Structure formats: C-alpha cells, structure tokens
Amino acid sequence: MTTFTRRQALAASAAFPLAAAAAGPSLATPEMKGATTPTHNRVPLGAFEVTTLLAGSAVRDEIQTIFGMNVPPEEFAAVSAENFIPADRAQFFFTPTVVNTGSELVLFDTGLNPEGITSALGAAGYTPDQVDVVVLTHMHGDHIGGLMSGDDPTFANARYVTGAAEHNHWSSAGNERFDTNVAPLNDRFTFLEDGGSPASGITALAAFGHTPGHMTYRIESEGQAIMLIADLANHPIWSLERPDWEVRFDMDKAAAADARRAVLGQIADERIPMIGYHMPFPGIGFVETRGDGFRYVPHSYQLLL
C-alpha cells in the first residue's frame, strides 16, 4: 500500500490547478439558458380536463397608468412593496383555457395572434382542427387576436359563441380588430344571455363593466366547479385584492368594480377555484375575503388530489 506524507499531499493539491490550466478550458462550463415559463397546465375537474395555455407574455412599464389610477402614488408603492412586487413594472400573461368535456373541446379566448395560440395548443397536445367550440368572453384584441390566420379561420371546424350584448356593442363600434377577426365569422356565431350555456356543464354569467358585455363562465362536472373570470380582475394585487382600484382597460370603471365585488365574493363564499386570463401563469387560484377586499391564493396541488 502506498502512503503519503502531509507534505506530499499538500504538494499534489497545489499542482492540480496548474495541470487543469495546462489542459485548457473546462468542457463542463455551463451555458446560461435564460428564464423559462411553462406553456400549459392541466388539471382534472370531475370528468372534465381543464388546461390553461400561455399564449403570450409581456413586460409593461409605468404600471400605474394601467392599475390603481385613482389612488395616490405613495399608496400604490406601499401596497406593491408589501407584496414584494415592483411598483413601476409588471409581467402580463395572456391565458386562454381549453376544457375537454369528454364530448367536446371548448376553447375560451384566442390570445394575441394565431401563432401564440396554436403553439400553446400544440404544446398541450391539441391541434386547432380539434377545437369544437370557441367561446369569446369579450372582444378586446388580446382575446380575439388568434381567431383568423390570414383570410382563414384558425379553428376551421369550430362553432363560435359569445355574449349578445358584447357582440352588439362591437358590431357598431368601428373597431378594426373586431372587423378583421370576428366579423368574418359572424354567420358561425351563436349568442348568449346571462345564464346561457355554450356547452354541457358550462354556464355564462354576466360581469359587465370591463366591456359592455363581458362574461365569466362557471364550469361544473361531477359536483366540482371552477370559475373562469376572464378580465374581471387583471392582477392579483392591484385589481383582485383592491377591487375599487381603477383599471385603464375597464370601459365602465364603476360597473367593473361592482362586478369584481360580486363575482369574487361568490367565489370566496363557495371556496371554489378560479382562472384569471391575466393572473400569473398558470392563472389558477383561490380567493378569500380580506378586510374590504380579497386575497388571491395561487393553486399549488389542491386540484391534483
């Protein structure tokens, strides 16, 4: 057996960096890969499967020009700091949702463009031609942007559903995005009133204010329910937690605040989960009443058990 003195061991240790340097740079030097975000998240709901799709994301600056427009900057900054988020920037998420009822594939909203929604669908294991129903919660551009691929419908085999009040408003608004993406499909639409159903197990619930006919949707299967709130509340702190803070994109700000209180209060009372189109991805969470507002609790594993 070979033995080493302490002096020999120290000498060998000192020589190792020199030998490594002589051999050239390490092949194991790691490459920076950049931040990542998943593109879909699937959970069971009774006999249904619910999949949220990340169809796009973007950073926005000067954020108080969008949220909390009616509160002092000092209050906005303090609330942001309390919640560990910057007061001058935010990450926006654009999250359509697919519900597989077992008999139909129902897509809620279509993102900013056809590339984003088809890519997210593909990552989740679906193709556009498999979509049976496209439901539009409202007609803002980031919800209708994926409807058309050039002159052709992105979802060639689908029927289309939206609220009657919403479609009536935008039909006469002279809006280019509506005229380009929705109007060509008008003869394939059916229109809902409050309480209507676009597919079995799914019920439309009026939540006007963000737009004149903005709808939320209750999805139920085998005694389990989830509420798809669309743009009812567009941020977990600056909108959901503080329902009276004004949001630039709410067309009727007072009505939008009333709708937030009504729908979020119902979700909190029932203790059911919700999906928010602009919530941090995967956009699924719970709501509890807190003081004069609410608290958002992101989903972790509750729906997987």
N, C-alpha and C positions, 0 to 999 in steps of 0.2 A: 504494500500500500504506500502510495506517495503522500508525503506530508509537506505542509507549507508553514514556514515561519510567518509571524505577523508582518515582518519587513517585506517578505516576498509577496504576500497578499496585497499590501499597500502598493507596491511597485506595479503589480499586474493591473490593479484598479486604475492607477494613473495613466497607464499606457493605453487603456481601452478607448478614450475619446480620440487619441491620435490615430489609432487603427481605423476607427469609424470614419474619420475625416479623410483618410487616405483612400478609403473605399468609395468616396463620392457621396452625393446626397442620398438620403434615405428614400427608398421606393414607397415607404409607408406614409409619407407626408399627406395628411388628409386634405381633400379639396372642400372648400366652403360650398355648401349646396343651396343656401338660402332658405327662407321661411317657407313652410308648407301649410296648406289647409285642405282637409278632405273635401271631395266634391259631392258626396251624397251620404245620407244617414237613414237607415231603415229600421223601423220599429213595428212590432205587431200591435194591432188594436182589435181584440176579439178575433173574428175570422178574416179581418182585413189586414193588409200591409200598407203602412204609411211611410213614404220615402221623401225626405226633403232634399232638394237639389240646389247646389251652389252654382247658379248660372252666371255669376259675376260678383266682383267686389271692387271697391274704390275708396281711396282716402279723400276726405274733404277737409279743407281748412276754413278758418273764420266761422267756426261752427255755430256761434251764437247768432249768426244771420239766418240760421235754419231752425234751431231749437231755443226755447226759453226767450223768445223775442220780447216778452212782456215782463221780464224780471231784471233787476239791476245786475251789471256785470260781476259785482262783488259776490252776490248770492250765487250766481251761476258758477263762478270759480270755486266757491266754498263747497257747494254740493258735489262738483266734479272731484275736488281733492278728497273729500270724504269717501268717495267711491273708487279712488285710485285710477282715475282716468284724466287725461289732459283736457283742459278747458278750451283749447284752440284747434284741436284736430279730432277726427273720428274716422273709424273704418266702417264703411257702408257695405252691407251684404244684400244680395238680391236672390231670394229663395223661393222659387216655385215648389209646388208639392205634388207628388203623384200618390193617388190612392188606388190600390188594387183591391176591388171588392170581391174578387173571385169570378165575376162575370164581366166586369168592365174595368178598363184602365182609365182613370179620371185624372186629368192634369189641371191643376189650379194655377193660372197665370203662366206667362211665357218668357219672362225675363226681358233683357235689353235688346237682344238680337237673336237670329236663328242659330248662329254659331255657338253661342253660350248655352242655349237650352238643349240643342242636340248633343253637344259634347257632354253635358251633365247627365242627360238621359242615357247616353251610351255607357258612361262610367257606371251607372246604376243598373245596367243590363237590359235597357229598353231601347227600342227604335221608334222614331216618330210615327211610322205607319201602324204601330201597335196601339196608339192612343185612340180610345173610343170617344171620349168626351173632353172638350176643353172648356173649363169654366173660368170666366174673367170676373175677378172680384170688383174691379173698376178699370177705367180706361186710361190711367196715366201711362206715359210712354214706357216706363220700365216694367210694365205688366203686359203690354201688348206688342212689344218690340220683336218677339220671336214668332209671331203669327204667320208672316209671309217670308218665303225665301225667293226673292226676286218677284216674279209675277205669279208664283205658285204657292199654295198653302203649304206650310211646313208640316202640318198634320193632315195628310191627304184624306185619311179615312174617318176623321173625327166629325162629330156634330158639335155645335158651339152653343154655350149657354151663358147668359149674363142677366143682370137686373134690368127690368124695363125702364125704370126711372133713369138709370145710368146711361143706357143706350139712347134714350130720348134726348137727354141733355147734349151728349157729344155729337149726335147726328146733326144738330143745328149750330154747333159751336165754331165751325170753320177751322177745326184743328187738323193740321197736316198729318200727324201720326195716326189719328183715327181714320182719316180719309184714305190713307195709304194702306194701313194694316187691317182695319176692321171692316170698313165699308165694302171691300170686295167680297167679303164672306157673309154679307147681310142675309142672303137667302138661305143660309145654313144655320142661322141662329134661332133659338127659342128664348123667350124672355120670362123672367121670374118676378113675382111679387114677394114681399116679406112672407116667409113660411113655405115658399115653394121648394121643390126638390129637383135637382139636376140629375140625380141617380139614386138608386136604392140606398138607404142609410145615411143620406146627406141632406141637410136642410139649410136653406138660405135664411139669414137673419139680418134685417136692415140695421145698418150702423152708419147712417148718413152724416155727412159733415166733412170728412176728408175730401170726398167728392159728393155731388148731389144724390148719387145712388149707390154709394159704397156698401158692399155686403160682406158680412162674415159668414162662416159656414160651420155648422155643427155636424161632426162625423161620428156615427154611432154603429157599433157592432157587438152583439152578444153582451149587452149591458155595459160596455165600455164606451167612453166618449172622449173626443178631443175637439177643441175649438180652433178653427183656422181664422185668425183675426185680421189677416191681410195687413193693411196700413192703418189699422185702428190706433196703434201705438208703435212708433218707428224707432224707439230707442229705449233700452231697459231702465235708464235713469232719467234722462231729460224729457221723456214722454210718458212712459208707463208709470214710473214712480211718482212723477209730478204731472198728473193728468190735466191740470189747468195751465201748464206752460204752453204757450202758443208755438205752433209749428208752421213754418212758412208755407208748406205744401197743403195744409188744410184749407180748403176753399171757404168753408164756413167754420171759423175757429171756435165759436161758442157751441155750435152743434157738435163739432168733433169732440170737444171736452166733455159734453154731456154723454155722448156715445161711449167714450172711454170709461167714464164712471159706471155707466150701466152695464156694459159687457164685461169689463174687468171685475166688477163687483159680483156678477153672476159666476164667473169662472172661479173667483176666490171662495164664494159660498159653496159651490159644488166640489171644490178641490179637484177639478179635472185639469189635465194638461192643455196647453195651447201651442200654436205655431204662429210666429210672427214673421212676416216677409222680410223685415229689415233687422230682426234680432240677430245677435252674434250667432254665427252658424254653429250647430245645425238648426238653430231657430226654435227649438222646443224647450218649454219650461213650464213652470207653475207660477201662480200668483197668490199672494196673500195680502190681506188688508193691513196697512201700516199707517197709523195716525190718520191724516186727512187724505192719504194717497194709498199707494200699493208698493209691494216689493216683488221683484222678479227673482225666481229661483230656477236656475238653469237645470235642465234634465241631465242626470248622470246615468243611472241604470234602472230607474224606477219602472219604466215601461218594458224592460227586458226580462223581468221576473215573472 
